[in-house]
Amino acid sequence: MNKAQSDRAALMWMAVTVLIWGSGWVMMKALAQRIGPFDLVALRYAVGFVTLLVIVLALRRPLKFPPFWFTIGIAVFQTTAYQCLVQMALVAGGTGRVVMVAYTMPFWVALFAWAVIGDRPTRRHWIGFIPAAVGLTVVIQPWQGLGGIIPSLLALGGGMSWALGTLFSKMMFQRSRPDVLSLTMWQLLLGTLLALPFGWLIPQPTIVWDGEAVLGILYLGVMSSAAAWGLWLMVVSRIHPTVAGMAGLGVPVVAVIGAWIVLGERPEPLEQIGMLLMMVGLVIVSWTPKASSDKKPRNA
């Protein structure tokens, strides 16, 4: 297979990944009334861990635990806090609003990297922050009162947690080269263990076990948590990370359209404007000039 064919194949798998992750948001919202947020996180991660463990063993990949403190940091912020916060946000908020606010992650990564490791945002970052900030304000609509703000604040906290986990990942890969598939497997196990105590201590509705609940957990565990990550790794190994990152912005688009079609959650005109502004900001922040994208990518 030549490079052009390899790139086309990678983009095809990227499209599949976007569809899986985008539809996963719709599935999480559909399950929000059947399973408590912490129970759902623990269950999906447990299924994903078992799936990846089988794959890692079959491929004879290393089982060695990655660098301890970085791995714990990723597990606390990206794997557990992010998913629990957005799942709680989905209980009371619309899917489109929650996914778009959660996808403010790239902005927080830029700001946290500046504060923690001195990686100053570029002029392009600051330009992208402007439409994103306006769009975020329009989507959250603080003038609507606290009841409408809480889901957005939970999703915003999820995006910040995701960014902190991403920063831990960057720092880990700057210092070592863990096997990414094994790292993901350990993250799913840690996510399960960290989410379980919250499910025991915080009152949640009794799980409604029916066919939809079982299929939903299997989909989120096997497809969204395990298979999609495997596809993602396949993609980033073949094409530049910037291209993959830009394509990943299709996830909130798929989630919004899917929630509209499946759940009847049609965004209000003002929300649509806010989401569009946020997407413009995301594209600006994630875009890299062609001169930079032609350079050999670094693991970071």
C-alpha angles and dihedrals in degrees: 000000000000124000095263092052090045091052092049091049091049092051090049090054089046089056090051090049092051091051092049095048094041093050088045089068090055090049092050090053092048091052094046091092094047103043131032116247096249094043090051093050092049093046096048092047092048090053091045092049093052090047094051093043089058090048094047092049092046092051091043091233118166117276094199114134110247123239103314108227096039090049091050091049092052090047094050098045110023103027102035113016094042095050095041093049095049091045090054089047091054091056091067105015138066118264096236095051094045096048094047093048091046089052090065082093096110091058093051091046089057093048096043092047088054092050098042108032101016095248097152117212114250126235088261090057092053091048090052092049092063101064090035093055092047091047092048091052091050092048095047092043097197090191089070093074135253096295092065094040099056097074090048092049090050090051090046089053088050091054091049091049090049088052092051090050090049090052090053088050092052091050092047094052091047089059104033143008109234120180102266096211091052090045090054091048092053090046091057091050092048090046090054093049094045095048096048097072091053089052090053097043103038117064112249133173116269111266112258103218110204137130094276092051093050094046091045094053091047091050094049093044102041101028108027099031103033115014096040091052089051090051090047091054089049090052098048090048090060107035135037113281090235091060090047091048093050091049089050088065085076089076096080090043091054090045093052094047092044093050089049093052101035104030100027091238101150111182115236116248091255091050090050090054091049093048090050091052091048091050090051089052092048092051092050093049094044097043118100122194114254092247090062096041091057092062120095108273119243126219103246 
